[in-house]
């Protein structure tokens, strides 16, 4: 039995943050009913067509869900929403600021009919404060949260290559909902959860925040290298390929000098005698490392680093990640059905044979509308009438 079997989640979601949170709930066995706009659905369905005509974000975040098309602004939509929320365990939404409350989907309104309901609102800036009604997208939150201050090069800030603000909010929503379900087991009552993208990403910015405590200079933007630990970053080998390596302590630095650079005396060089000194003189040290690596291929560099037990990694392309030998060896890929056929999908981290995740199909738009409405007591004629009237 999966941990969340028997739990029903209703979600008015789009883009990444809420869909990622609810997909993780579905992985654990929850029934997730995804309410989508008739005709177009979650606008992430149209982000691109890279997965045999389906959008990459949508494929990633929406397996194992049921799709119910419903025009939430239609006069007859409220009755359907009421029946769903009265019999559900969790409501998740990341609509525009204030939209859910205007629809009558606030925690205060819904808990009167269903005191056990957990309501999770995900927004850019939270349910109150001066930024409450401000629109928020991932890159904008990366900027507000200071991430662009620490990523990129000295000359130019660079955003993270993934939707990190959305992902952080989605993961905090997921863990908060799990905690709320435990709380309900103990108290019998539901909980209101207010997830802010800004607060989620600001929490992840803890290291640079404290590094720059009380007006101290922030970590410098340093490209793919670590801002304050050195050598820790990319180095080019003689064949033009790049190897990533990282040293975390003085024992590793001594071994690196003796076994890789073959210059043991460098370990005591005043320029490099501590991490602070190595970081301050990184250009000089990089020249020494690069001169050594120039005589080897990237494969030879990695072999030598492995023998010396120095942490390292290849700088993989996405195609190489698809074929990563560690993921293959651990059997981390499964096949998931979709409207365009079976697709490979990673098994969620933490899953094992005694708790196999649910990995059901990615839904077509409105695929489950009729079945869900039938469960709620609507007969065939009623469903046809709702569809003809544009409610579903």
N, C-alpha and C positions, 0 to 999 in steps of 0.2 A: 504494500500500500504506500503510495506516495504521500508526502507530508501534508499536502493541501488538497487531497481528494475530498470532495464534498463541499469545498469552498467555492462560491460563485462570485465572480468579479464582473461588474458592469463598468465599461470604460468609454468615455467620450474623449477620444484621443486623436492626436495627429502628430506628424513629424517623428521625433526620436525619444524625448524624455519619458513621457507616459507609456508609449508602446514598448520601450525597452523594459520598464518596470513590470508591466503586466505580462510580457513574454516570459520573464523570469518566474513570475507567479505561475504561469501556465506550465513551465518546465517542471515545477514541483507538484503538478496535478490539478491545479485550480481550473475551474471552468471559466474562461474569459469570453464575455460577450462584448464584442467591439461594435459600437454604434457608429455608423458611417452615413455621410450625406448621400441621398439617392442620386444616382447618375455619375457622381465623381468620386465619392468616398474620401478617405484619408488623403490629403493632398500629397503625402509622400509617395502615394502610388504613381504619381506622375513626375517624380524628381528626375528619373532617367529611365532607360529601357535596356540596361546592360545585362540583365539576367534573362536571356531569351525573351525579351520584351517586357519583363517586369523590372521594377525599380530596385536597385541594390539596397537602399535603406529599408524598404518595405519588406523585402525577403528576409533581411536580417532580424527584424524586430517583430514579426507578426505570425510566426508559425503557431500551431496549436490553439488558434483562436476561432471563434464563431463570428461571422460578419452579419450584422443586422442593419439594414438600411432604414433610416428614420429621419425625417425632416423635423428636427426638434423645435422648429418655430411654427410648425403646423398646429392648428387648434386641437387636433385629435392625438397629437403626440404625447401630451401630458399623461393621458390615461395609460398608454403603453409604458412610459417611463415609471409611472407610479407602481404599476404591477411588478415591473422588474426590480425596482429598488426595495419594495416591501418584502421581497423574497430573496434578496441577495445579501451577501456578507460585506462586500467592499464596493465602493464607488470611487473611480479614479477619473480625473478630468484635467486636461491642460488646454481648455478653450481660451479665448481672448479674455483679458482681465475683466472680471465682473459678469461675464456671460452666463456662467453656471448659476450664479445667484439669481440673475434676472429670470432664468428658466425655472426657478423654484427648487434648485438642486443644492442649496446650502445645507450644511450639516444640521443647523438648527431646524430647518423645515423638514428634512427627511427623517431625523431621529425621532420626531413625534410619532410617526407611523412605524418606524423600525428602530427601536432603541439600541439594537445590537449592531447597527450598520456602522462601518468604518468609512469615513469620507476622506479622500486624499486629493487635495488641490495642488497642482504643480503650476508655478508661474515664474516669470522672470525675476520679480523682486519681492514677492510675498503679498499677503492679504491686506497689509496696511502700510503706512509710511508714505513719504512724498513721491516715491517712485512706483507706487502700487499700480497705477493705470498705464505705465509706460510700456510700449511694445518691446519685446525682447527676442532676439535670435542668438544663436550660439556665438557667432563671431562678436556680436555686440557685448555679450556677457564676458567673453574672454578679455575684451578691452576694459570693461568696467571693473573686473576682478583683478586687474593688474597682471594678467598672464603675459600680455604683450610686452610688458616692461622687462620680463626676464627671459623671453624666448626670441631667437633670431640672432643677428650679428650686431656688433657694435654700431654699425652704420644703419641697420634697418630692423625694426621689430617684425616678427613672423608669427602668424597664428599656428596653433597646433593643427596637425594634418587630419585629425578626426574631430568629431563634434563633442569635445571634451566637457563643455558646460552642460549640454544635454545629457551626456552619459553620467556625469556626477550627480545631477538631479535625479535621473532615473534610478540610480543605484541607492541613493538615500531614500527615495520613495519606496523602493522594494524592501529595504531593511526596516524602514519605519512601519510599513504595513505588516511585516512579519511580527514585529514587536507589538503592534496593536492587536493582532490576533491572539498573541499570548496574554496580553492584558485583558482581553475580553474573556478568555478562558477563566481567569481569576476573578473578574468582577461582574461578568455578564453584560457589560455595556460597551457600546461602540466608542470610537475616538475620532477626533478631528485632527488631520495631519496637514500642515501647511509647509510645502516644500518650495523653496526659492532657489532658482538657478544661481543667482548671485551668491547666496549664502553657501550653497553646496561647493561652488568652485573656490570661494574665498577660504573655506576650510581646507581645501587641497593646496592652497597657497601658504600654508602654515610655515614651511621652512623659509621661503624668502621674506615673509612678514617678520619672523623673529630675527632673521639674519640682519634685517635693516631696522631693528628695534631702536626706538627713541632717536630717530633721525640718522642712524648709521647708514653709510652708503649701501645700496642694494647690490645683490649679486649681479655682476656684469653679464650682458648678453654675450654668449660665447659659442654660437652655432651649435654643432653637435657635440662639442666638448663640454665636460662638466665645468660649471662656473667657478668652483672654489676648490676642487680636488684635481691634482695633476700628478702624473699623466693619467687621464681618464677621458677617453674619447677616440676619435678616428685617426688612423695613421695609414699612409699609403705605402704599399709594398712595391717591389721592383717591377711587378707585372701590371701596375696601374690599378689594381684592385685595392679595396680599403678593408682594413681590419680594425675592429673596435676592441680596445683593451682598457682595463681599469685596475688601479692599485689603490688599496684602501688603508694600508698600514705600513709601518717601517720595515717589518719583516719581509713583506712582499717587495718593497723598494730595494732592499739589499739583495734579494734573490734576482730581481730583474737586472740590476747592474752587473752581477756576477755571471748569471747564466744566459741572459739574452744579449745585453750590450757588450759583455765580456770586458767590462771596465769596472772591476769591483771598487776601485778607488773613488768612483763617482758617488758612492753611498755616503762618503764623508765630506764631499765637496761642500763648502759653506753655502754655495748657491742652491744646493739641492738637499740640505741636511734635514729639512722638515717639509711637511706638505705646504705650509705657508710659503716657504722659500721656493719650493718647486713651482708653485702657482705663480709667484711673483716673477720668476725667471722662465716662464713656460716657453718663450720663443727660443731661448738658448737650448733648453732641454729638447724641444721638438726637433731642432736641427740635428742633434746627436742621435735621437731615435730614428729619424727619417733616413739619415746616412747609413745606419745599420740595416734598416729594413729594405733599403734600396737594392741590396744584394740578394734578396730572397723573394720568392713568389708569396702571394697571400697564403697559399696552402702551407708553405714551409714556415711562415711566421706563426700560423696557428699551431702547427705541430710543436714548434719550439716553446711557445707559450704554454701549451698543455703540459709538456714535460716539466716545465718549471712551476707548474701549478699557478699560473697567472691567469686571472679571469679574462676571458676574451669572447668575442662573438663576430660572426660574419655579418656584413651589412647586406641583408637579403632584399631582393626584390619581392613584390607581392606574388609573382609567379613561383618564386622559390619558397615562399611561405605556404602556398597551396601544397607543395610537395615536401614540406619539412619532414626530415626523417624521424624526428622525435615524436611529432604528432602522428605520423604513420605507425611507428612502432608501438605507441600506446593506444592505438585504435580509437583516436579521438574524432573520427569522422563517421557520420551516419547519413543515410539517404532520407530526405523529407519530400513528401508529395507536394505538388503545387498545381495551379491551373496550367502551367507550361511544362509539366512533367516532373520527374524526380530531380531533386537538387541536393548537392552535398551540403551538410550543415555540421558545424562543430558541436560536440557534446559539451554542455555547460561545465565549467570548472567545478570541481568538488563532487561530481557525480561518480558513483561507483556501482558495482554489480548489485549491491543490496539496496540501492536507491536509484534505479535507472530513471532518467528524466523522461518526461512526456515529450515526444517529438512528433506531433501530428501535423497534418498538412497546413500549408499557407492558404488562407481562404480567398476565394473569388469574392468580388464585391457583392454583398447581399446574399451570399450562398445559403445562409441559414435563416433568412428572414421568416419564411413561411413556417419552418419547423418551430422556431422560438415563439412566434405568435400563436401557433396552435397549442403549445404548452401553456400559454397564458390564458387560454380559453376562447380564442378567436376561431370562428368557423371559416370555411372556405369562402362563403359569400362576403363575410366581413373583411377578410384579407384582400379579396379582389376589389372591394369598395375602397379600402384604404389605399391600395396601389393606384387605382384609377383617380383618386382624389389627390395624389401626390404626397400622401403622408409617409409612405414607405417606398 
